[in-house]
Amino acid sequence: MVGYVEGRAAGGSGPGGAASKGLTGQIGRPTRYSDPSSWKPKSGDIPTQPGVYRFRDATGRVIYVGKANNLRQRLSNYFQPLRNLHQRTRHMVLSANQVEWTVVGSDFEALQLEYTWIKEFDPPYNVKFRDDKTYPYMALTMADEAPRVMVTRNHRIPGARYFGPYPKIWAVRDTVELMVKAFPIRTCSDSSYAKAILSGRPCFAGQIGRCGGPCSQKVTIEEHRVIVDQFATFMASHDRSVITRLQRDMKDAAAEFDYEYAATLRDRIQALENVLEKSAVVLADGVDTDVFGIEEDELAAAVQQFVVRGGRIRGVRSWVVDKELDVTTGELVEQMLETAYDSDVPPREIIVPALPDDATALETWLAAMRPRGGAVSVRTAQRGEKAAVLQTATLNAKQSLMLYKSRRSADYVSRTQALNDIQDALGLDEAPLRMECYDVSHLGGTNIVASMVVFEDGLPKKSAYRKFAVNGYADDLESLHQVLTRRLSHLEDDEIAGVEEDETASAELGEDEGTAAERKRRRFAYRPGLIIVDGGQPQVEAAARTLAELGIHDIPLCGLAKRLEEIWLPGNAFPVILPRNSEALFMLQRIRDEAHRFAITFQRAKRKNDIGSVLGEVPGLGPARVKLLLKHFGSVARLKKATSEEISEVKGIGPVLAEAIVARLGSPASDPRADDEPTAPDS
């Protein structure tokens, strides 16, 4: 890399340097930030060439590293008015005190320098991938005089050749045992090998038939090397021609009446067949590729890698990452590949869910990591066998992300930390041991429902969940007002109005009606330590007005906006921003998502029952035909707008029955909500 030109725009710490001012509501409590306008570089001073930039804070620590094809254009995005920035980008810029840049000669050099700086400085705002476990590998120590096969988690042994990673330790050990039966090579330790060579006596593993190296006194070093090469060739390709050759040799040995050697070859063939059976066939023979599936949400992402060699899945690997800044899937893919091939050799083809903007430079960087050169193709798969493998990898990534969140939720220390962080961030007098979250759901303004979910001590308390049916037509704010009024108006005297109770908990507990009612009153009236609404500033202000009308001033309130994951407090012009890896934000997101799920489930059930009961009144129209109608038109709104001729096109629906359906549903003009064309539940 040549031709570097460096530049810097920095703020000082004294009166003449960068000004500092207190900005409340940015990270949960008043914090002092550097004013970006005091150290913002002049646009003309920033070059337009490709390069890499670093943001530093007031202590000089590098907090973010990025690259750009045009430094001036990219850096100008960070110095827009603060209100135009993504909340987390704003947080990073406000935390910074200076920006530096280095001009390079090409996109490829920018990628290399960015990778080097991220490894060197470990910036907190860059994406950090973490293995959720350390994977075992099968290793051949090819640099040794007599190479050995071993199971190891250390993939930095000089001169070693690796196969894997394997998902479980027993899987690689079983494979080693089978492979050694087919290709008897050395398995003993270096000390045992040296002792056997010096003493002239076989090593212990060789004495019991578990080691086939020169130390067993059965083969020479040269003969052993040939067997090792065959071992490596088969593991690298899973080529069935090896089995075909052994079958031919077995027949020749049997024809010459050498039955003992034929039996040995038979056992080797069976061992190799077992190895092939343990590797799932997903692509055509000879296909070498790595397939990466990604599942992500606003806060975290999970990555699943399938290592496919010779058309078979030879290894799997997964990572999880907490996203500090808002990054696109393409940017996530780029940083994921840099992590995956930090120490491993990339194959010639890599399948990813989305291409980064500078995919060409990334391919050049990956090709340079191959010891024998050759091009590397990074591409997506839209159809065919490779798309199916990508879909499977994505499904595994989804399960990995769910498991990651479940583990965090089940950890007592994490829950305690989350509750304490919520208390600090929102300025509460005590940790909110009981939190209630509310969400409103409807479909084009019809079948309006709401949910209340309860978390106690950081865990969901499903027996305390409540479902609300909102009467009449109301927007989200009015619906929220109705629900909170019904929940809190009788908080002191244990009375409940208009709540639809989920009866499954009482049935499972075997409670009688009196016991269930008493439990319902007691738990519903329990005073929450924090009320959370799904939404931003408008929803929070509507909820605050409801509490004020009810004369309730001792229950804290906040809202969690989904898109930016920002926390809004009543009367605050700026949201509270928590770090993306914060346990507090993770818990708030979980309770908000649970409220959304509970509301959607109730809304769908209510909608299904609503249209089913209406159509069920039409003579000759049973549940099966109702199902066909909804499947054909896709939504209730489209069915209401359909003419009798269109309805009669549905299988099993004649003209007379179609006329009866139209008459029962009413004409489109008679329904003020018929013009709505809902496609998904609004929350």
C-alpha positions, 0 to 999 in steps of 0.5 A: 500500500503506497501513496498514503496522505493523512489529514485530521480535524480535531477539537481541543480541550481548552477554552479555545478548543472544542466547546463542550455542553451538556445535552440531556436525553441522549444517553439516559442522563446529562452527559458532556459531549464535544460540539461537532461544529467546533472540530468539523473539517472544512469540506474543501480540506477533505479529499475526494479519493478513496480512503479510511477514516478514524473518529477519536474521543477526547481521550484519543481513543479510536471509537470508529473506523470506516472506509469510503470510495469518496472521503469527502462525500462519506464524511459529510454525512456525519456532519449534517444537522444532528436532527437528521442523523440516525440516533446512534450515529448522532451518539457516536459523533457527539462522543467524538472529538476529532476525525482523521483520514488516510488517502489510499490508492484504491478501494482494495487498499482501503479495505485492507487498511480498514481491516488492519485498523479495526484489528489494531484499535478494536473500536467500540462502535464497529461491529464485533463478531463473537464465536458463540463457542470454540469449535473442534477441528481435525488437524494433520501436522504435515510439517512433522517428520511423521504427520499425525492426526489429532483433534484440536481447537487450536487452528494456528499449528504451524504447517498443519492442515485443518478439516472442519470445524465440527459442531461437536467434539464427538463428531470429529473423534468418530470421524478420526476413528473411522478414517484411521481404520481406512488410512492407518496413520500416526495418532500418538503424541510427539513425546510418545513418538520420539520415545518409540523411535529412540527405543525401537519399541512401538508406542503404546497406541501402536501396541494396541493397534491404534497408531499406524505411524513409523513408531508402530514399527509397521511402516517406514517414514516414506510409506507413512507419508504416502498414506497421510497424503491419501488421508488428506486427499480423501478428507479434502474431496470425499472422492468416491474414486478412492473407494472404487480403487479399494474395491478393485484391490479387494477383488484382486486380493480375493481372486489371489486367495489373499483373504486376510488382506481382502478383509482388511480392505473390506474394513477400510471400505466400510469405514470410508462409507461410514465417513461419507454417510456422516456428511450431508450431501447438499450440492453436486460432487466437486462443489466447494463453497461456503454458505453464510446465513444471517438473521438480524434485528435492530440490536443483534445478528446471528451468522451461520456458516456452512462449509461445503466441500465436495458437495457435502457439509464438512463443517459449521460455524456460527457467530453472534454480534451486538450491533452498536451502529445501524448497519446494512446487511451488505456492511454486515456481510463485509465485516463477517467475511473479514472475521471468518477468513481472518485465519482460514483460507477462503474457497473459490465461491462464497454464498451470502444473503446480500452483496456489499457495495465494494464486493469487487474489492472484497473479492480481490482481498479474499483471493490474496489470502489463497496460498495458490492464488485464484479468483474468489467469487462472492455472490448471492443465490436466488434459486436452485440448490445453493439457494436452498442451502442458503435458506437452511443456513439462515434458518439455523442463524434464526435459531441461533439468535433466538437461543442467544436471546434466551440465554441472556434472558435466563441469566440472573446476573444479566436480568439484575444488571438490566433492571438496575440499568433501566433504573439509572437510565430512566432516573427511577427511585428503584428498579422496576420489578414489575413492568407492564407493556401495552401495544395496540393492533388493528387491521385497517382500523378494524378489529382494534385490540390491545395487549398488556404483558407483564414482566416480573423480575425480568421474566414474563409472567404469562398468567398476568397477561391481559387482552383488550377489545377496543370498542368503536373506531379509534386511532392508536392514541385513543385506543391506548387511552381507553386501555390504560383507563380501563386498566388503571381506573380501579387500581386501588379497589381491585375492580376490573372493567372490560378485560378479556382474560386468557383462560388457559392459565386457570385451566392448566392450574385446575382452579375453580371459578372463584379461585381464578377470579380472586387470582385475576383481581389480585394480580391485575391490580398489582401496581406496576413499577414501570409502564411501557408503551409500544411507540414514540413520543406521541404514544408516550404523551397520550399515555401521560395524559391518561395517567394525569386524568386518573390522578396517578403520578407515582407510576413511571412511564416510557415508550420504546420506538421500534425503528431506532430502538429509542426510549421516550419519556414524557415531556422530553424533547430528546429520546434516551439512547442506550448502547446497543449491547445494553442488557437494559435495552435488550430487556425493554426490546423483549417485553415490547416484542412480546406485547406486539406478538400477544396483540397480533395473535389476539387480533388475528383470532378476533378477525377470524372469528368475526368474519367466520361468524358473519359468513356462517349466517349465510345458508349453505356456507360452511367453514370449508367454503369460508376458508376457500373464500378468504384464501382466494381473496386474501383479505376480508377487505377484498372479499367485501369489495368483490362482486357476486360474479367474482365470488362465484368464481371460487370453487364450490360457490354458485351464483345464488350463494354468491348473491347471498354472500354479497347481501350479507356482507353489504355493498362496498359503498355501505361500509365506510372502511371498505376502501381500506386495503390492509396488507398487514396488521398495524401496531 
